[in-house]
Amino acid sequence: MSLRLLHNSWLPTVIVALCSATAASAATIADYAPPPAGSVKITRDKFGVPHIIAADDASLFYGVGYAQAEDQLENIAENYLRAAGRSAEFEGPGSLKQDHLIRALRVPQRAEEQYKRLSDELRTQLDAYAAGLNAYLKEHRSKLPEWIEPPRPQDVLSFYNYVEVQFCISDCQRDLSKAGVKVAAFTDWPDRHELAYGSNQFAVSPRRSATGTAQLSMDPHLPLSSFYRWYEMHLVSPSVNVMGCCFFGSPYISMGRTATTAWCMTVNAPDLADVFAFNIQADDPTKYQDVDGWKKFDDAQETYKVLRGDKLEEVRLPVRQTVLGPVMAEADGRAYVYAFPWHDNANRATQIMSMARATNVDEFRKSLEPLGLVMFNVVYADAAGDIFYVSNGRIPRRDQRIDSHAIRPGHEAWARWQGFHPLAELPQVLNPPCGFLMNTNSGPHNVCPDVAPQPSSFAPYIFGQEANSRSIRLRSLLSADEEISWDEMHTYATDTRSETLDAWVPKLVERIEQQAEKSTQQAERLREIAAVLKAWDRRTELDSRGGVLFMVIFANGAFPGAFDKDDLGDATQIVLKAADAVANKFGQLDAPWSAYSRIRRGDRDLAIAGNGWRDPRLGMLTTLRPTYGVVDDGKRFATGGTSYAMVVDFSCGGRSISCLPFGVSDREDSKHFADQLPLYAKKQYKPAWFTHDEIKANTESEVVLKAKAK
């Protein structure tokens, strides 16, 4: 059995370490040797991952802030500026419209209100986290950019609200577009339903696990830049012991594992937000018709600083508010308003801390009841052998006399939301007889083959997404394997075969061979091309041959249309031209995937396995291990795909492996700036050391800090 972690010389040591460690479930805070209360220990392992250990939560989160600042302070500061509607200050005019939307939605103000309502415990944690960030900032002020401002605890909540906007905005954009109303003052953000990016997750129960225990694989697919990137860390205190990933600027683990539980998330597609239309009073355009009569719009202006060249220019833009939210457009005597599923008593900070503290499936499911997560498919597994899935969301309960994607009349009481659907009303599965649960952004009815929730049992706006190439492939792999091993969990998570191609490659080969029979001048070349495509294993491993030629052929937008014609003259010329391009660029027609698919970080340029591609004619060709990118000089350079990966198995006391695309640090002078890149490019993982003995045996550095008040 191969874990595919590092060079083979590591494997015996890794296997022994993972399977002979003291059972994680028996660990206590004392086992991690915390420093005295008021101090925090930051132990970094051989990959620079911080294991942050403290005898009290205030010290713990001080250490979290300090450790993150060491690795990612500039990215954290940028994320907080984005969440404050200030990204134009460092990104320039192109970000002004997004800033305007963030301010119109009152994202920073909501954070201030949320902070006041937090429990004393959560407020203490956020205060301590901000204090840790600021301690590092103060110590290194002279070496850091002047634009970085002292972070505040409210910035964390503002950033969480900003993340919610990313996943809700497209529902409103779709509704408004469907109604034919243009939004001139605000940018169109990427539609989450149309993005090529996605995520994979699957869990197997002891019934289907070769290890006799539950196993889970998490694999979010996101861009490798901007705010979407993940940070890996391990938090240990008397109240929590959790390892996993979070976005830069979050003190809490979003997806990961504890000693007895593991969970992950993928994007789902319930209808989360709506557009309401209010009538504008004809003789007084400062008023709109609400349910209980005419009301004045709340008109104001927001001031922005915009980077132009090397100078900041001031810009003022108007914002018009209603009782339901900001006005996005005005047309034909009506004001169109975006309504988001904000919840006064629910927030992401409380939610994900509760998830990390759950010790069994009942506690985990109860932790989701406050609806602190605005959306996401959640898959869970634990040491007791339970596996669980829910298509989670803060989904408005709507009167269904009109479609949920229709513009809702703002002055009609029946059109208003009637609260949110509770967790019990959302699609979910606990311990299916088949022994596995999976999701690849493919809808609740695809989560398992036997007892999956069906759309007919739920309001139509709760369901979304159909099967995709990844769900078809993953389901076939899991269904065919009655005893899924630890090694196979990794193998399936990083599979690079596209079954969608089974319908296309033979057809393409057949047509090329038919054309070769008709050709007198190009017959030999066409047969050579057909042979390369026929020999392709339809995988995108580094040594796979044939995929480069296929990609270059179909990269020509005119090819699918030409291929459908009875006369294949035009299609043949495209194929021949593509073949010449591949041969000239790579020196051979059957160039290996490694020559075409690349990833860059600093001065490193490596071959990378996997493929991510959606074609309007071919369909989704994305593999379970996706790699999205942009083509430059005939090569494709990765810009997105697997953004963090972890596999957890509860045998051997609980073991896990993980991988980031680059490393934990964005400091170019750090040895951990790109130390995980060679593993990532080859679909390999590193050990995710969790127990005290594992951490001690693999320690690179250790420091104890006195936790200072903010």
N, C-alpha and C positions, 0 to 999 in steps of 0.2 A: 504493500500500500504506500503510495506517494502522496505527501501532503502538498507538494508543489510550492513550497515556501521559499527557500533560498537555494543556494548551491547545495548539491547533494551531501556535502560533508556536514551540513548542519542537521540533516534529517534525523539521525539516531538520537542526537542530543535533544532535539525539539520534541520528538515523540515521547521520550522518557520524561522530559520536563512536564509535558502536558498531561500525561497519564499517571504520573506518580506523585503529583503535587497533593498537598493536604487538601481535603475536600473544601471547595470554596464555600459550600453551604454552612460549614462549621465555623467559618472565620468570624472573628469579632474585631472591634476596633483595636483591641489590645494586640492582636496578631500583627497589625501593621505598624506597631511601635510609634504611636503619635508623640509629638513633642508636648510639653505642658500646655495647658489651656492658655490662650492668648498668643500662641505661636503656631506656625504652619510649616510643614515639611514638604518641599517640592523635590521629588526624586524623578529624574529623567532617565528613561531607559536608553538602550543602544540606538533607538530610532528617534530619540529626542522627545518622545511622548511623555508629558508630565503626569505623574501620579501624585496627587495633591492630598495630603493627609493631615488631619487636625482633630483635636479632641473636642472642638466646638465648631458650630456652623459659621459663626462670624469669622473666625480665623480661616476656616476652609475657603470661604468665598473671597476673602482677601487674597489668599494664595492663588485662587482661580484667576482673579483679575491680574495679578502680577505676572503669572506664567503666560497668560494670553498676550499681555503687553510685550513681553520679551520676544514673542514670535510674530505678532500680527497687529501691533498698535496702529500703524497707518491704515490698515484695512478696517479695523474697528472704528477709527475716527471717521473714515469715509462713509461707512455704513450708518453711523449716527447722523452725519450731515444729510445723507439721503433721506433718512427718516424724519428729519426736521424740515424737509423741503428746501434744502440748500445745496444740492448736488451741482447746480450751475456754477457755484463758487470755485469748483475744481475741475468740472467737466466741460464747462462752457455753455454757449447758447442752446446746444442741442438738448440739454437737460432741463431747460426752463419750464417747458410745458408739464413735465412730470412733477417738478417742484410745485407748480401751480396747483396741480391736482391734489398732491399730498396736503398742501395748506388748505385747499377748499374742503377736503374731507376731515379737516381738523385732527390730523393724526397726532401732532405734538400735544395739542390741548387734551386729547383723550388720555394720553399717557400721564399727564399731570393729575387728571381726575382718578385714573386707575391707581396711581401711586398712593393717593390719600386713602383709598379703600382697601389697600393691601393689609393682610394680617401683620402683626408686629414681627412675626418670624420671617415672613418674606421680605418685609421692608428692611430688616436687619441684614438679610443676605444680600440684597441689592446694594445697600449702603456700603457693605464691606467689599463687594465686588468693585464698585466704583472707586473705593479707597485704594484697592490694590492697583488698579489701572493708573490712578493718579500718583501713587508712590513711585511707580516705575517712570512715569512721565517726568516727575520732579527730579528724580535722580539722573535722568538722561536728557534733560531739557535742551542742553547746548548741542546735542547731536541729532535732535529730531526736528522735523519741519516746523516752522513757526506757526503754520496754520492749525496745528493740532490743538484743540481746546480741551480743558479739563473735563473729562466725562462726568455725567451725573447719573444717579440710579434711574431717573426717569427716562434717560436715553435708551435703556434696555427695553422698557415697555413701549416706547415710541418705535423702536426697531421691530418689535414683535407685531405691532399694528401695521407697520410698513409691509411686512411679509404677508399679512392677511390681505392687504390691498392687491398684491401681486396675483393672488389666487381668486379674487372676487371680481376684479375689474372687467374681465372678459365677458362675464355674463351680462353686464350692463351694456358693454360695447356692442354685443351681438343684438340685444333687444333694440337698441337705438338704430343700428344699421338696418335691421329688418324693417323698421318703421320708415326708413328712408330719410332719417334726420341726421344731418351732419354736425359734428362737434368741431367748431372752429377754434375754440380757445384752449382745448385740451388735447394732448397727444393720444394717439391710439397705441395702447400698450400691447405687447404680444398676447395673442389669444391662447390661453392655456390648453384649449381643446385642439388647437391646430399645431402647437409646437411639436417638432419631431422628437424632442427630448421626452423621456419617460422614466420609469423605474421598475425594478423587479423585486419580488419578495416571495419566499415560500417557506413553509414549515412542515415538518413531518413528525408524526406522533410515534411513540414506541412501537405501535402496531406495524409501521412500515420502515422503521429505522433499524439498520444493522447493528447499531450500538446499543439498542435496547432502551434508549432514552430519546426525548424530543430533540430535534435539531432545527435551526432557523438560519436562513440566509437573507441578508439585507443588501440592497444594491441600488441606491438612488442615482438616477441619471440626470445630470445638470451641466450647465456650462462650467468650464474650468477657469472662469474669470468672473469678475464683478462680485456682487454680494452673495451669490449662490454657493460659494465655496465653504467646505467643511473644515472643522478643526477637531482633532482627536485628543481626548483627555480622560483621566480616571480620578474620580472624587471619592474620598473615604473620610467619613466622620461617624459619630455614634448614630446618626439618623439616616445615613445613606452610604451605599457602596456601589457605584455605578461607573461603567466605562462605555464610551461611545463617541458620537460626534455631535457637533453643534455648529451653527453659523458663527462667523466672527462677530463678537460683541454680545454673545449669549453666555450667561454663566451656567446654564443648565443643559444637560444632555437631552437631545431630541430623540435620538435612536441609539440603542445600545443594549447592554446586558448588565445584570446584577449577579449576585451569587446564585440566584434561583430563578430569574426571569430574563427574557429577552424580547424585544419588540422592534418593529420598524414600520415605515410608512411609505406609501406611494400616492401620487396624485389621483383623486377620483373626480367625478364629474356631476355632482348634484347641482341644481340651479340655486346658487347661493344669494344672488342679489337681483334687484329689479329696477326698472325705470318707471317712475311715476310722472304723469303729466298733470300739471295744474293750469287751470284757466287763468289768464291774466286779465285783470279788470280793464275793459275797453277805454273808459274815461280816466283811469288812473293806473298807469302801468307799473306803479310802485307796489301794487297789491295783487295777491293771488287768492284763488278760491280754495279754502280749506274745508274740512268736513263740517265745521261749525261756523262758517261764514268767511268773510274777506279778511285777510291779514296782510300786513306789510312785509315785504321782503326785507331780510336783514342784509343790507348792502354795506360793503366795506372794501378796503383796498389792502393788498399785501405788497410789501416791499422786498425785492430780491436783489442780490448782488450776483452779477454775471461776469465770468472771466472772459475777457476779450483780449487776446494777445497776452500781455503780462500785466494787464490792469483789470481791476474790478469796477464794473459800471453798475449803477443803480437803476432798477426798473420797477415800476409800480403797475400792478394789474388788479382789475376789479374781481370781487367774489360776491356772489349773491346766494344767500342761504334761505332754506325753508325749514319747516318742522321735520321734514324727512331727510334732508341732506342738501347738498349744493346743486345749484342749477348748472347743468352742463350745456344746454342749448335753449334757445327761444325761437319758435317758428309758428306761424299761423295762429298767433294769439295764445300760445301755450308755452309753459316753462317745463322743461324736461329735467327731472331730478334723479340722481343716482342714489339709491337706498342700499346701504350695506348692512350685513347682519351683525352689527355691533351689539355687544352684550355688556351691560353695566357691571354685572357680577361675575363675569368669566374672563380670564386672561391666560395667556399662554404660560406665563411664569408659574402660576399656581398649578396649572394643568400638568406640565411636564415634570415638575418636582413630585407631584403625587404619583405619576406613573412610575417614576424611578424608585419610589418607596414601597410600591406594591410587592407583596411576597407570594401571591398566588393569583389564579385567574379571577376569582371573585373580587379580590381587592383591586385588581387591574381594571376590570370592567367597571367597577364602582368609581374608579378614579376618572373615568371618561364621562361620567354623568353630568358634570357641570358644563360640558360643551365648550371647554376652554380652547380646544383646537377647532379652527373654523372649518376644516375639511380633512381629507386623507383616508385612504384605505389603511387600516391598521392590522397587522398580523403579529401574533404573540405566541410564545412557547415558553414552557417552564420545566423545572426539574421534576415536578410531580407528573409530567407526561401530558399535560393539557396543551392543546393548541386552539387558538381562537382568532376569528376574523370579524371585523366590523367595517362597513362602509360608513365611516364617521362623518359628521358634518353639523354645523350650526345652520340648519336648513329652515327657512321661514315656512310656517304653516299658512297655506294660501287657500282662499276660496277659489274653486276650480271652474267657476262659470266662464272664465276666460283662460286661455293657455298661459302657462307661467312665463312664456317668452313674449307675450303681448305687453304693450304699454298699459300700465294700470292707471285708472282715473284717480287722481290724487284727492278729489273732493268727495269720493264715494267711500263710506265707512266699510262696506263689504269688501272693498278692494285692498284694504289695509291688512297687514300681516296679523295673524292671531297667535303670536308667540312663536316658539320654535319646536320642531319635532323632538321629543325626548329620545334618549339613547335607545330605549326599548322599542321604538318604532322604526329603527334603522336596520338595514339588511345586515345580518350577522350569522355566524356559524360557530358552534363549539364542538370540537372533537368529532368531525365527520367520520362515518364508517370507512371511507376510502383511505383514511390515514394521512391525508395531506391537504394543505390549503395553499393557494397561490394567487398572486395578483401581479399583472404586468400592465396596469392602467387599462384593464379589460372588462370592467363591469362586474358587479357582485354575482351575476348569474354564471360567471366563468371561474369562480373561486375554487370549485371542486366539482367532480363529475356526478356526485350522487345527491347531495342535499343542498345544493346552492340556492340562495334566495332567487325568486323569479319576479320579473317586473310586474306581473299582474297582481301581486300581493301588496304593492306599494303605490303611493302617489306618483304619477309619471315624472314629476320633477325631481324625485329622489334618485332615480336611476340615470345612468349615462354610460357611454363607452361600450363598444362591442369587442369581440375577439380580435386580436391582432397577431402579427407574425410571431411575436415573442410568446404570447399566451398559447398559441397552437404548438409551438416547439416545446415549451416547458411542460405543458400538459402531457404531451406524448412521452417525454423523458420520464416524468414522475409516474405516470400510469403503467409504464412498462417495467418498472423496477419495484419488486416487492420488498427488497431489503436494501435501502439506500444507505450507503456507507458514508463515513466522515469524508473520505476522499471524493466520493461522488457528489457530495454537497457542493464542493468547490468546482468539480468538473462541470456540473449542470449550470452553476451560476455563471460560468465563464464560457459557455458553449458558443461556438461561432458559426454554426450551420444554419442556413436560411432555407426552410422548407418551402417558402414562397417561390424560390427559384426552381423548384421541381417542375412547376408548370411552365416556366419560361425558357430555361436553358435548352431542354430538348426541342422545343418548338423553334428556337433560334437556330440551333444546329441543323435541324431538318431543312429549314428554308435556305440556309447558306449552302448546304450540300446540293439542294435542288438547283440553286443558281449556278453552282460549279458545273453541273451537268450541261447547262445551257451556254456557259461561257467558253470561249476559245482562247482568250488571252489571259484571263485571271483564274482559270480553273485550279491550278496548282496552289496558288496563294489562298484561295477560298477554302480549299480542302485543309490546308494547314491551319487556317483560322478555326475551322470547324473542329479539327482534332484537338486543339488547345482547349476550346470551350467544353468539348465532350469529356476530356480528361479531368476537368476541374471537379474537385470534391464538394464544391459549393460551400466551402468553409472559407474563413478569412484568418486562418492561422498564418504565422509569419512565413512559413514555407509553402503555403498554398499557391498553386499556379493556375491561372486562368481567370481569376477574379479581377485582376487589373485590366485585362482586355475587355471583359464584360462591362466594367464600370466606365471605361473610356468610350465604348460604343454608345452606351445609353446616356452618357453625359451630354451628348448632342441632342438638344431639345427637339430637333426635327426627326430623329430616328423613329420613335414609336409610330408617328403618323405615316412615315414612309414605309415602315414595316407592315402596315395594315393593307397597303395597296396590292392589287394583283400583280402589277408590274413592279418588281423589286429593284429596278435599275437605280433609283435614288438611294434606297436602303443599302444596296451593295456598295455604292461609292462611299457612303458614310462608314461602313464596316471596314473597307479597305483603307480609308484615310485614318481611322482609329488604329488599325493594325500597324500602319507605318509610324504613327505617333508613338505607340508603345515600343516598337522595335528600335526606333531612333533614340528615344529617351533612355531606355533601360538596357539596350543591347540585345534583347531577346523578346520574342513574341510571347513566350510563356513566363514573363517576369514574375518573380515571387511577390507576394503581398507586401513583404518587408521593404521592397524597393519603392512602393507607392505610398503606403500608409505610414506616416511619421508623426512624432510628437517632439516639441521643443520646450526647453526650459533653460534659460540662461544660454550658455554656450553648448548645451547638450542637445543632440539631435538623434533620436532613436527610432527604430522601427516599432510599430505598435499593432497588436492583433485586434480583431473585431471590426464591425461595420455598422454604420448607422445611416440609413438612406430611405427616403420615401419618395416615390415617383408617382405622379398622378395616373399613369397608365399601368405601371407594374404593381403598384400597391406598396405596402411597407416591407422593405427588405432588411429591416434592422434585426440584428442578431441579439441573442440574450446578453452577450458581451458587446455593447455598442461602442462605436467610435465615430463621432461626427466631426466634420472638419471643413476647411476651405482649401480649394485647390490653388496652388502657387507653383508655377513653372512645371506643371505636369505631375506634381506630387500633392497628396492631400495631407494637411497638417491638422492635428486634432485640436478642436476647440471645445469639445464636450463629450460626454459619455458617462461611464461609471465615475461618480464623484466621491464616493466612499464605499467601501465594501467590508462586510464583516460576516463571518460564519461562526455560529455558536453551537456547541454540542454539550449536553448536560451529563455525558458520561465522564469518567475519570475525574470526578469532582467538579466538572465544568471547565471547558476549554474553548478557546476562541482564536481566530486568526483575522487579520484585517489589512486594509491597504488604502492609503490616500494616493491621489495621482502624483503628487510631487514630494511632499514632506510636511512636517508640522510648522516649519518656519518660512516666512517670506523675506527674511534677511539674506541677501545674497552672500554675505560673509559667513553664514551658518553652514555647518556640515550637513544640516538637515533641510537645506533648501531644495534639494533634488535627490535625496538618498533613497526614496522609495520609487523613483521614476523607473529604474531598470526592472523592478519587480512588476510594477503596474503595466509597463509596456508589454510584458510577457505573460500577463494574466496571473501573476503569482501574488501570494499574500505573505505577510510577515506574522510572527507570533504576536498576539495581543495579550501580553502578560498581565495577569490579574491578581494572583495570590501574592502574599508578601514574599514567599520564598522565590517565586518566579521573578518578581521585581528585583529582589536583592541580588539574585544571580546574574541579572542583566542590567545593572545600574551603570550609567555613564557619569552622572553627576548628582549631587545632593546638596541642598541648602535649607537651612532653617531660618525663617524670617519672623520677626516680631510683628504681629498684626497691629497696625496703627489705625486709630480712628480717622474718619474722613476729615 
